[in-house]
Amino acid sequence: MEISSLIIAAEKGHAPAGEELFAALYSELHRLAKRELARCGFGVSLSSTTLLHEAYLDMAAREGPSFPDRARFMGYAARVMRGLIIDHARERHAQKRGGLFEMTSLDTQVLENAVDHRQLVQISDALDELGKAEPALAEIVDLKFFCGFSFAEIAAMRDVSERTVQRNWEKARIYLHRKIRSDLIL
Amino acid sequence: MPTLSPDDWKALSPYLDQALAMSEDERVEWLRSLGHEDNVLAAQLTELLDEHKVLAQEGFLERGQVSLPTSSGLAGQTLGPYTLISQIGEGGMGSVWLAERNDGRFERRIAVKFIHIALMGKDGEARFKREGNILGKLRHSNIAELVDAGVSRAGQPYLILEYVEGDSIDRYCDQQKLDVEARIRLFLNVLDAVAHAHANLIVHRDLKPSNVLVSRDGQVKLLDFGIAKLLEGEGEDGAATMLTVEGGRAMTPEYAAPEQVTGGVVTTATDVYALGLLLYVLLTGQHPAGKGVRSAADLVKAIVETEPTRPSEVVATTKATAEVTTSNAASRTTTPEKLSRLLRGDLDTIIAKSLKKNPQERYASVTALGDDLGRYLRHEPIRARRDTLTYRAAKFVRRNRTAVSLATLAIMAILAGSVGTLFEARSVRKQRDFAFRQLSRAESINDLNSLLLSDLAPLGKPFTVDELLSRAEHVVRRQHSGNEADRVELLISIGRQYTVQDKYEKARQLLEEAHTLSRPLPDSSTRARASCALGQALSRGADLPRGEALFQEGMRELPDEPMFTLDRITCLLLGSEIAQNRSDAKEGVARAQAAERLLKQWPYRSELLELNTVLFLAAAYQDAGRLPEASATFEQAAVRLTALGRDDTQRASALFNNWGITLTVDGRPLDAERVLGRALAISRDNQGEQTVSPMLLVNYARSLQDLQRLQEADDYAGRGYAKGLQTGDNMVIGQALLLRASIYRGLGDLERSAQMLAEVEPRLRRSLPPAHIAFASLASQQALNAQARGDGGAALEFANQAVELAEPLVNAGRAGAYYLRVFLVRRSEIELQLGRRNEATADAIRALNQLQADAPPGTFSSYLGRAYLALARALDAQGKRDEARAAAGSAAEQLQNALGPDHPETRTARRFSSDPSQK
């Protein structure tokens, strides 16, 4: 089924469409990431933002004018991106075969920024909770933290001022921080 | 700390909106008035806002580095039979809490250590508890007991430990001002404990001062015995231990043994090493790796390669270290001289034996180490043998540099202080490949590859790239299932990394395999890339024909459909390098341009791919000697880097370096200095000069020299030289010497200049074939020195040598071309001085013709300027006044733009063009 129709159905509140949408986007992004990494293998890394741009162009080209605009697309894709990143982190921690992506750039410096997947999961769980109360806030975290968009870009996508985005970001951080702290209970 | 219920949050949310929109002062006021109305609400808000300050400081969720909030809210929580009282601190691997039994039984003080790692499900938890049990059996009066290891309901692993109060051993010794003998005796207690653990087959793995505490009554207690092993992930057998982790980041491995750092097997000898290091610190007050903040990479290199300075030497006072050494000696109730004497001999030997890089050369056991120390104390002869001179001579592990044959030297050579990386093929490749490696520091979540990297390394352990690659290979080979195509892709990826690392043999091996495996596959994209990747690797070795053949094969594989465009681009870029390596610079450019054209036609945008293409293209232009285009392309690349927000990365630094080189050789020193200065600035990056490449320093010095900023040039050249000596980089040393010769001549110090040349000649002779253009440069420098001495005859001889060496190389299609022009201009000047006016004019004209042939209109070059000036002088000497003035005018124009209006040479040219009597 086409992504654009899935989006429409999902927005109408059709839950199964929502899940299918997630799955479809996930596999698109996955496929694209694999392809990009395999071909741009000059020891260069791939950024989430680039990947999302490519994905949008790719899908929009395929599905034609009915495909929703970038801003709307990013809202969904950002959530999927979060899932992708976490799954990947989980997989590689389990040292399964290659994980989601192939290896390209190998540099010891980047090791210093290695992120524990368990921490990511905690953030994700907390984000899901936040999403229930204030979905707009959760989306900002997805877009900024997991997808690497800047405040300006997010503001443009959501058609609000940059200051609003920043404020909401801080609010979201407070929520998440508190949630994660209190979850550290035994 | 209570959780926020959804209702709480709902109530607070709109207030938070308001609060966050206010300034700090407004907020205080606002909270106060709110407090009058509803003080519970105000209190909650205040709490949240305070937390916000904390999280902002922690950098929570910033920059992809997830630092979990500190769990200070745990006071009063129970953990099995214990209740947490207060947090004692943040340990190496998690927070540490004081606790007591909650059934009122007082046995002793207890510490609970929460470990921030992820356990692998039920199995992981079981293993954790099991290992903990084993460690718990260790009972010794000098070992802090591990009471229990467990996992909370929420999956949080923890350790229950005997609480120890005391100072770290080095601090204790300093505070008590213990002398050498007393320190050794205390140290023997430590050895006792470790020996006991070894007898029980437990290795500590993480011995360091902070893990060796001494209580107020002088009792030694070792902490965290074997815990490092407990925290290992599901690694392979014998995998090296995790180095201390702090909040997810690896700490610098100051006390790590070489085998821990390179992924070798950890044994009791590893503890011996750490103990040796500890003793070193206790006796000297210094760490063998020296002072100064080091990057983890530097430290790793020091651990693995550098032999530690002898204790007796390191405590001796030098001018620079007087303060430190005196205070260190004072803490040992002695003076530096006496301390040095005390340590000399046996103690030097004992420590050296403990610190051997090879575990098998160390003391076989902790007991043996203790025995020798005991003998020392009793003034008996020790068992360890002194290092012989020959052993100590084999110090630095030299990096493997395969000799570059003339055939593969596609690009030019060393010249007087010139642009070394341009002229050593390997370095060019290195620089360019370096530029391709992603080293952007700011990003981690944003760059998925960083996740890939951490794929293979246990948390926090710094692997060498080699290590990572071979583990990656391991992973690939272990895959029995999974489809062949994926396996081939992985092999290609890894193989290409080896190529990037210049590990030719390994690369070839893997890529051959990938190539073979790819033949039967239906996917032509994979086949094509396998061929081209192998071709690239081979072209860097000696098998150039096959490299080219493979490229052709790869290109043929690809059907003429748009979906294969990306593959085609990749192959063309690889092919561009293959052509360059075959000395076919023209073809190199052609292929890179073809790739660029294809990329433009491709409907999708990939900024990174565009950047890479541009970088390859610039390198191809550079190789072909098409400097203006190279320069312009570099500029494009720089713009793209900025657009990608990565223009302050190491990759950018390499880019600017190459660009700067191109500008220098193109005779644009003003621009070159600016660009190279940028490269330097990036490369320094708050770590001082540790990270700057010596070649870059020399290149920068060269640009300064061109601008006649001689003192500065000397300074940088000197630093580049010193660094080059440190790393044993002959290319750098050679160029630095030639450049300095030139600088000293400029400063009027002919004697030193000659010294430099004398020093560089044997170096060149040792490492280069006799027909190398480096010797032409050397000759040219000799000529200039002779000229400065007033010895016209010798100067001409040398100048002839230079030209004669350069000509055949140029005719053979090597890119020695622009050096030839420089030599011609210099010879012209010398000939003029000797009164040989016709020859002077001829040489100047020849140089001019060559330069003009290559220079696009509208560009300015110092070389062109000087050629014009030489011509002007020669013409003038022949009585052709008007032509001379015209030439001088052109010279002035060129030099003005290339060197700046105040440059002495510019002024000379200007004066000449207005008044020919002023030559």
Interface residues (C-beta under 8 A of the other chain):
Chain A: A33 R35 E36 L37 A38 R39 C40 G41 F42 G43 V44 S45 L46 S47 S48 T49 T50 L51 H53 E54 L57 D58 A61 I85 H88 A89 R92 H93 A94 Q95 R97 G98 G99 F101 E102 M103 T104 S105 L106 D107 T108 Q109 V110 L111 E112 N113 A114 V115 D116 H117 R118 Q119 L120 Q122 I123 K132 A133 E134 V141 F145 F146 C147 G148 R163 R167 E170 K171 R173 I174 Y175 L176 H177 R178 K179 I180 R181 S182 D183 L184 I185 L186
Chain B: M1 P2 T3 L4 P6 W9 K10 S13 L16 D17 L20 A21 L48 E51 H52 V54 L55 A56 F60 L61 G64 Q65 V66 L68 P69 T70 S71 G73 L74 Q77 T78 L79 H116 I117 A118 M120 S152 R153 A154 Q156 G233 E234 G248 R249 A250 A296 A297 D433 F436 R437 Q438 L439 S440 R441 E443 S444 I445 N446 D447 L448 N449 S450 L451 L452 L453 S454 D455 A457 L459 G460 K461 P462 F463 T464 V465 L468 L469 A472 V475 V476 Q479 S481 G482 D486 E489 L490 I492 S493 I494 R496 Q497 V500 R529 L566 D567 T570 L573 P603 Y604 R605 S606 E607 L608 L609 L611 N612
